Amino acid sequence: MNTFLNLLGISAVFALVLLPALIGIARERRIDRELREAERGRRADPPRTADAAQPVKAARRPYVRNWARI
């Protein structure tokens, strides 16, 4: 009985030490899977046509040499 309790205690400590590593591996695999799916989705987008809406570009302010003269 004493040997069984020792084995059970060692197994519990081993599981507590190993648990954060296993959680980290699972998290990294999920992130990698999401990145692969996003990359596949980017490649699957249809090419843009000429009549598609283009983003509006903001006008730049002219360069002023002196900050007092705006």
MMTF fields as JSON, N, C-alpha, C and O atoms, coordinates in Angstrom:
{
  "mmtfVersion": "1.0.0",
  "mmtfProducer": "UNKNOWN",
  "numBonds": 279,
  "numAtoms": 280,
  "numGroups": 70,
  "numChains": 1,
  "numModels": 1,
  "chainsPerModel": [1],
  "groupsPerChain": [70],
  "chainIdList": ["A"],
  "bondAtomList": [4, 2, 8, 6, 12, 10, 16, 14, 20, 18, 24, 22, 28, 26, 32, 30, 36, 34, 40, 38, 44, 42, 48, 46, 52, 50, 56, 54, 60, 58, 64, 62, 68, 66, 72, 70, 76, 74, 80, 78, 84, 82, 88, 86, 92, 90, 96, 94, 100, 98, 104, 102, 108, 106, 112, 110, 116, 114, 120, 118, 124, 122, 128, 126, 132, 130, 136, 134, 140, 138, 144, 142, 148, 146, 152, 150, 156, 154, 160, 158, 164, 162, 168, 166, 172, 170, 176, 174, 180, 178, 184, 182, 188, 186, 192, 190, 196, 194, 200, 198, 204, 202, 208, 206, 212, 210, 216, 214, 220, 218, 224, 222, 228, 226, 232, 230, 236, 234, 240, 238, 244, 242, 248, 246, 252, 250, 256, 254, 260, 258, 264, 262, 268, 266, 272, 270, 276, 274],
  "bondOrderList": [1, 1, 1, 1, 1, 1, 1, 1, 1, 1, 1, 1, 1, 1, 1, 1, 1, 1, 1, 1, 1, 1, 1, 1, 1, 1, 1, 1, 1, 1, 1, 1, 1, 1, 1, 1, 1, 1, 1, 1, 1, 1, 1, 1, 1, 1, 1, 1, 1, 1, 1, 1, 1, 1, 1, 1, 1, 1, 1, 1, 1, 1, 1, 1, 1, 1, 1, 1, 1],
  "groupList": [{"groupName": "MET", "atomNameList": ["N", "CA", "C", "O"], "elementList": ["N", "C", "C", "O"], "formalChargeList": [0, 0, 0, 0], "bondAtomList": [1, 0, 2, 1, 3, 2], "bondOrderList": [1, 1, 2], "singleLetterCode": "M", "chemCompType": "L-PEPTIDE LINKING"}, {"groupName": "ASN", "atomNameList": ["N", "CA", "C", "O"], "elementList": ["N", "C", "C", "O"], "formalChargeList": [0, 0, 0, 0], "bondAtomList": [1, 0, 2, 1, 3, 2], "bondOrderList": [1, 1, 2], "singleLetterCode": "N", "chemCompType": "L-PEPTIDE LINKING"}, {"groupName": "THR", "atomNameList": ["N", "CA", "C", "O"], "elementList": ["N", "C", "C", "O"], "formalChargeList": [0, 0, 0, 0], "bondAtomList": [1, 0, 2, 1, 3, 2], "bondOrderList": [1, 1, 2], "singleLetterCode": "T", "chemCompType": "L-PEPTIDE LINKING"}, {"groupName": "PHE", "atomNameList": ["N", "CA", "C", "O"], "elementList": ["N", "C", "C", "O"], "formalChargeList": [0, 0, 0, 0], "bondAtomList": [1, 0, 2, 1, 3, 2], "bondOrderList": [1, 1, 2], "singleLetterCode": "F", "chemCompType": "L-PEPTIDE LINKING"}, {"groupName": "LEU", "atomNameList": ["N", "CA", "C", "O"], "elementList": ["N", "C", "C", "O"], "formalChargeList": [0, 0, 0, 0], "bondAtomList": [1, 0, 2, 1, 3, 2], "bondOrderList": [1, 1, 2], "singleLetterCode": "L", "chemCompType": "L-PEPTIDE LINKING"}, {"groupName": "GLY", "atomNameList": ["N", "CA", "C", "O"], "elementList": ["N", "C", "C", "O"], "formalChargeList": [0, 0, 0, 0], "bondAtomList": [1, 0, 2, 1, 3, 2], "bondOrderList": [1, 1, 2], "singleLetterCode": "G", "chemCompType": "PEPTIDE LINKING"}, {"groupName": "ILE", "atomNameList": ["N", "CA", "C", "O"], "elementList": ["N", "C", "C", "O"], "formalChargeList": [0, 0, 0, 0], "bondAtomList": [1, 0, 2, 1, 3, 2], "bondOrderList": [1, 1, 2], "singleLetterCode": "I", "chemCompType": "L-PEPTIDE LINKING"}, {"groupName": "SER", "atomNameList": ["N", "CA", "C", "O"], "elementList": ["N", "C", "C", "O"], "formalChargeList": [0, 0, 0, 0], "bondAtomList": [1, 0, 2, 1, 3, 2], "bondOrderList": [1, 1, 2], "singleLetterCode": "S", "chemCompType": "L-PEPTIDE LINKING"}, {"groupName": "ALA", "atomNameList": ["N", "CA", "C", "O"], "elementList": ["N", "C", "C", "O"], "formalChargeList": [0, 0, 0, 0], "bondAtomList": [1, 0, 2, 1, 3, 2], "bondOrderList": [1, 1, 2], "singleLetterCode": "A", "chemCompType": "L-PEPTIDE LINKING"}, {"groupName": "VAL", "atomNameList": ["N", "CA", "C", "O"], "elementList": ["N", "C", "C", "O"], "formalChargeList": [0, 0, 0, 0], "bondAtomList": [1, 0, 2, 1, 3, 2], "bondOrderList": [1, 1, 2], "singleLetterCode": "V", "chemCompType": "L-PEPTIDE LINKING"}, {"groupName": "PRO", "atomNameList": ["N", "CA", "C", "O"], "elementList": ["N", "C", "C", "O"], "formalChargeList": [0, 0, 0, 0], "bondAtomList": [1, 0, 2, 1, 3, 2], "bondOrderList": [1, 1, 2], "singleLetterCode": "P", "chemCompType": "L-PEPTIDE LINKING"}, {"groupName": "ARG", "atomNameList": ["N", "CA", "C", "O"], "elementList": ["N", "C", "C", "O"], "formalChargeList": [0, 0, 0, 0], "bondAtomList": [1, 0, 2, 1, 3, 2], "bondOrderList": [1, 1, 2], "singleLetterCode": "R", "chemCompType": "L-PEPTIDE LINKING"}, {"groupName": "GLU", "atomNameList": ["N", "CA", "C", "O"], "elementList": ["N", "C", "C", "O"], "formalChargeList": [0, 0, 0, 0], "bondAtomList": [1, 0, 2, 1, 3, 2], "bondOrderList": [1, 1, 2], "singleLetterCode": "E", "chemCompType": "L-PEPTIDE LINKING"}, {"groupName": "ASP", "atomNameList": ["N", "CA", "C", "O"], "elementList": ["N", "C", "C", "O"], "formalChargeList": [0, 0, 0, 0], "bondAtomList": [1, 0, 2, 1, 3, 2], "bondOrderList": [1, 1, 2], "singleLetterCode": "D", "chemCompType": "L-PEPTIDE LINKING"}, {"groupName": "GLN", "atomNameList": ["N", "CA", "C", "O"], "elementList": ["N", "C", "C", "O"], "formalChargeList": [0, 0, 0, 0], "bondAtomList": [1, 0, 2, 1, 3, 2], "bondOrderList": [1, 1, 2], "singleLetterCode": "Q", "chemCompType": "L-PEPTIDE LINKING"}, {"groupName": "LYS", "atomNameList": ["N", "CA", "C", "O"], "elementList": ["N", "C", "C", "O"], "formalChargeList": [0, 0, 0, 0], "bondAtomList": [1, 0, 2, 1, 3, 2], "bondOrderList": [1, 1, 2], "singleLetterCode": "K", "chemCompType": "L-PEPTIDE LINKING"}, {"groupName": "TYR", "atomNameList": ["N", "CA", "C", "O"], "elementList": ["N", "C", "C", "O"], "formalChargeList": [0, 0, 0, 0], "bondAtomList": [1, 0, 2, 1, 3, 2], "bondOrderList": [1, 1, 2], "singleLetterCode": "Y", "chemCompType": "L-PEPTIDE LINKING"}, {"groupName": "TRP", "atomNameList": ["N", "CA", "C", "O"], "elementList": ["N", "C", "C", "O"], "formalChargeList": [0, 0, 0, 0], "bondAtomList": [1, 0, 2, 1, 3, 2], "bondOrderList": [1, 1, 2], "singleLetterCode": "W", "chemCompType": "L-PEPTIDE LINKING"}],
  "groupTypeList": [0, 1, 2, 3, 4, 1, 4, 4, 5, 6, 7, 8, 9, 3, 8, 4, 9, 4, 4, 10, 8, 4, 6, 5, 6, 8, 11, 12, 11, 11, 6, 13, 11, 12, 4, 11, 12, 8, 12, 11, 5, 11, 11, 8, 13, 10, 10, 11, 2, 8, 13, 8, 8, 14, 10, 9, 15, 8, 8, 11, 11, 10, 16, 9, 11, 1, 17, 8, 11, 6],
  "groupIdList": [1, 2, 3, 4, 5, 6, 7, 8, 9, 10, 11, 12, 13, 14, 15, 16, 17, 18, 19, 20, 21, 22, 23, 24, 25, 26, 27, 28, 29, 30, 31, 32, 33, 34, 35, 36, 37, 38, 39, 40, 41, 42, 43, 44, 45, 46, 47, 48, 49, 50, 51, 52, 53, 54, 55, 56, 57, 58, 59, 60, 61, 62, 63, 64, 65, 66, 67, 68, 69, 70],
  "secStructList": [7, 2, 2, 2, 2, 2, 2, 2, 2, 2, 2, 2, 2, 2, 2, 2, 2, 2, 2, 2, 2, 2, 2, 2, 2, 2, 2, 2, 2, 2, 2, 2, 2, 2, 2, 2, 2, 2, 2, 2, 2, 2, 2, 2, 1, 7, 7, 7, 7, 6, 6, 1, 7, 7, 7, 7, 7, 7, 7, 7, 7, 7, 7, 7, 1, 1, 6, 6, 7, 7],
  "xCoordList": [0.826, 0.0, 0.872, 0.568, 1.948, 2.829, 3.495, 3.67, 3.865, 4.481, 3.508, 3.887, 2.241, 1.22, 1.039, 0.935, 1.001, 0.852, 2.07, 1.928, 3.269, 4.467, 4.387, 4.698, 3.967, 3.829, 2.775, 2.96, 1.687, 0.626, 1.107, 0.783, 1.861, 2.393, 3.374, 3.321, 4.277, 5.238, 4.515, 4.884, 3.488, 2.72, 2.012, 1.95, 1.479, 0.785, 1.758, 1.442, 2.93, 3.932, 4.396, 4.552, 4.616, 5.037, 3.976, 4.305, 2.701, 1.616, 1.548, 1.315, 1.748, 1.717, 2.874, 2.724, 4.015, 5.163, 4.968, 5.36, 4.372, 4.222, 3.038, 3.034, 2.045, 0.819, 1.053, 0.482, 1.844, 2.043, 2.689, 2.357, 3.604, 4.239, 3.225, 3.225, 2.371, 1.36, 0.348, -0.094, -0.017, -0.938, -0.282, -0.937, 1.005, 1.72, 1.828, 1.678, 2.086, 2.172, 0.828, 0.763, -0.248, -1.585, -1.918, -2.53, -1.521, -1.788, -1.009, -1.548, 0.263, 1.067, 0.512, 0.509, 0.045, -0.536, -1.799, -2.039, -2.617, -3.837, -3.491, -4.12, -2.496, -2.087, -1.529, -1.836, -0.717, -0.176, -1.292, -1.249, -2.291, -3.411, -4.186, -4.575, -4.412, -5.127, -4.329, -4.907, -3.004, -2.184, -2.204, -2.261, -2.156, -2.232, -3.565, -3.611, -4.66, -5.977, -6.083, -6.681, -5.514, -5.546, -4.728, -5.129, -3.589, -2.766, -3.495, -3.444, -4.175, -4.951, -6.076, -6.365, -6.713, -7.801, -7.315, -8.03, -6.1, -5.539, -5.261, -5.502, -4.758, -4.47, -5.744, -5.744, -6.834, -8.076, -8.886, -9.864, -8.514, -9.257, -9.182, -8.123, -10.298, -10.269, -9.459, -9.367, -8.878, -8.114, -9.032, -10.204, -8.494, -9.286, -9.493, -8.62, -10.647, -10.942, -10.763, -10.653, -10.735, -10.509, -11.677, -11.487, -12.889, -14.045, -14.314, -15.295, -13.48, -13.664, -13.331, -12.523, -13.949, -13.711, -12.279, -11.807, -11.598, -10.229, -10.226, -11.099, -9.269, -9.228, -8.9, -8.191, -9.429, -9.205, -7.858, -7.577, -7.028, -5.72, -5.817, -6.344, -5.31, -5.361, -4.336, -3.248, -4.687, -3.778, -2.717, -3.019, -1.485, -0.396, -0.276, -0.488, 0.066, 0.3, 1.639, 2.576, 1.751, 3.04, 4.08, 3.751, 5.306, 6.4, 6.657, 6.802, 6.714, 6.969, 8.289, 8.479, 9.206, 10.535, 10.519, 11.297, 9.669, 9.653, 8.305, 7.252, 8.343, 7.107, 6.2, 4.993, 6.756, 5.956, 5.132, 4.103, 5.56, 4.808, 4.058, 4.639, 2.788, 2.003, 1.088, 0.349],
  "yCoordList": [-1.192, 0.0, 1.257, 2.231, 1.229, 2.373, 2.641, 3.797, 1.59, 1.739, 2.37, 3.216, 1.944, 2.511, 4.003, 4.781, 4.412, 5.834, 6.636, 7.766, 6.053, 6.73, 6.914, 7.987, 5.861, 5.939, 6.97, 7.729, 6.991, 7.962, 9.395, 10.297, 9.609, 10.945, 11.417, 12.568, 10.526, 10.891, 11.192, 12.123, 10.405, 10.643, 11.989, 12.691, 12.354, 13.636, 14.803, 15.78, 14.714, 15.772, 15.877, 16.978, 14.734, 14.727, 15.374, 16.132, 15.075, 15.659, 17.174, 17.916, 17.638, 19.078, 19.811, 20.962, 19.154, 19.778, 19.774, 20.721, 18.724, 18.57, 19.354, 19.688, 19.651, 20.295, 21.642, 21.836, 22.582, 23.856, 23.677, 24.398, 22.72, 22.482, 21.95, 22.358, 21.054, 20.496, 21.557, 21.576, 22.429, 23.517, 24.463, 24.912, 24.769, 25.644, 25.03, 25.734, 23.735, 23.057, 23.103, 23.374, 22.84, 22.877, 24.286, 24.438, 25.306, 26.691, 27.054, 27.699, 26.638, 26.929, 26.228, 26.803, 24.996, 24.28, 24.971, 25.036, 25.493, 26.201, 27.471, 27.781, 28.211, 29.444, 29.129, 29.833, 28.086, 27.699, 27.317, 27.679, 26.587, 26.189, 27.419, 27.487, 28.388, 29.603, 30.396, 30.951, 30.455, 31.18, 30.497, 31.167, 29.152, 28.432, 28.666, 28.866, 28.643, 28.886, 30.308, 30.526, 31.27, 32.655, 32.802, 33.53, 32.118, 32.186, 31.554, 32.079, 30.433, 29.811, 30.725, 30.809, 31.41, 32.329, 33.514, 34.012, 33.975, 35.096, 34.695, 35.479, 33.483, 33.02, 32.748, 32.844, 32.409, 32.05, 33.27, 33.118, 34.468, 35.67, 35.874, 35.687, 36.256, 36.508, 37.768, 38.66, 37.851, 39.056, 40.272, 40.153, 41.413, 42.645, 43.099, 42.938, 43.657, 44.173, 45.682, 46.314, 46.244, 47.678, 48.487, 49.611, 47.929, 48.697, 48.504, 49.038, 47.769, 47.594, 48.888, 49.686, 49.086, 50.306, 50.307, 49.306, 51.422, 51.579, 52.387, 53.233, 52.148, 52.929, 54.392, 54.714, 55.265, 56.696, 57.027, 56.644, 57.738, 58.134, 59.555, 60.446, 59.757, 61.068, 61.991, 61.555, 63.259, 64.247, 64.589, 64.736, 64.714, 65.05, 66.558, 67.299, 66.996, 68.421, 68.79, 67.994, 69.979, 70.386, 70.553, 70.923, 70.288, 70.404, 71.87, 72.689, 72.198, 73.563, 73.546, 72.753, 74.431, 74.415, 74.912, 74.427, 75.851, 76.418, 76.077, 76.231, 75.622, 75.217, 76.409, 76.229, 77.639, 78.827, 79.255, 79.909, 78.899, 79.27, 78.031, 77.154, 77.973, 76.812, 77.182, 76.334],
  "zCoordList": [0.0, 0.0, 0.0, -0.69, 0.773, 0.861, -0.49, -0.873, -1.209, -2.52, -3.509, -4.318, -3.43, -4.312, -4.054, -5.003, -2.801, -2.48, -2.942, -3.409, -2.812, -3.311, -4.821, -5.337, -5.53, -6.984, -7.373, -8.324, -6.644, -6.915, -6.663, -7.436, -5.611, -5.309, -6.36, -6.792, -6.778, -7.826, -9.137, -9.852, -9.45, -10.678, -10.629, -11.638, -9.476, -9.342, -9.503, -10.183, -8.89, -9.023, -10.475, -11.002, -11.117, -12.515, -13.402, -14.314, -13.137, -13.922, -13.713, -14.667, -12.478, -12.211, -12.887, -13.297, -13.004, -13.661, -15.173, -15.855, -15.688, -17.132, -17.697, -18.882, -16.878, -17.344, -18.042, -19.115, -17.521, -18.228, -19.607, -20.547, -19.724, -21.023, -22.02, -23.181, -21.586, -22.499, -22.915, -24.064, -22.001, -22.344, -23.348, -24.289, -23.16, -24.098, -25.48, -26.479, -25.56, -26.861, -27.567, -28.766, -26.831, -27.424, -27.924, -28.982, -27.175, -27.581, -28.844, -29.743, -28.911, -30.096, -31.328, -32.417, -31.169, -32.305, -32.799, -34.004, -31.867, -32.265, -33.022, -34.033, -32.543, -33.22, -34.605, -35.567, -34.719, -36.022, -36.985, -38.161, -36.493, -37.347, -37.825, -38.99, -36.936, -37.329, -38.361, -39.296, -38.198, -39.169, -40.533, -41.563, -40.542, -41.819, -42.512, -43.725, -41.739, -42.33, -42.868, -43.921, -42.161, -42.631, -43.914, -44.822, -43.996, -45.21, -46.385, -47.497, -46.156, -47.231, -47.679, -48.873, -46.741, -47.077, -47.877, -48.746, -47.595, -48.334, -49.783, -50.701, -49.989, -51.346, -52.131, -53.358, -51.441, -52.118, -52.548, -53.28, -52.119, -52.505, -54.013, -54.612, -54.63, -56.077, -56.384, -55.541, -57.568, -57.918, -58.016, -58.372, -57.704, -57.744, -59.184, -60.037, -59.43, -60.761, -60.768, -59.717, -61.959, -62.095, -61.549, -61.085, -61.598, -61.141, -59.642, -59.124, -58.957, -57.513, -56.788, -57.261, -55.654, -54.87, -54.348, -53.808, -54.51, -54.056, -52.764, -52.573, -51.878, -50.633, -50.916, -51.869, -50.069, -50.213, -49.594, -48.458, -50.34, -49.831, -49.289, -49.954, -48.09, -47.456, -48.107, -48.484, -48.235, -48.787, -47.748, -46.564, -48.198, -47.283, -47.153, -48.113, -45.958, -45.749, -46.357, -46.308, -46.929, -47.484, -46.392, -45.264, -46.717, -45.772, -45.456, -46.363, -44.177, -43.734, -42.986, -42.063, -43.388, -42.779, -41.352, -40.531, -41.031, -39.705, -39.042, -39.661, -37.801, -37.143, -36.855, -36.697, -36.783, -36.487, -37.675, -37.505, -38.889, -40.1, -40.59, -41.229, -40.287, -40.73, -41.837, -42.337]
}
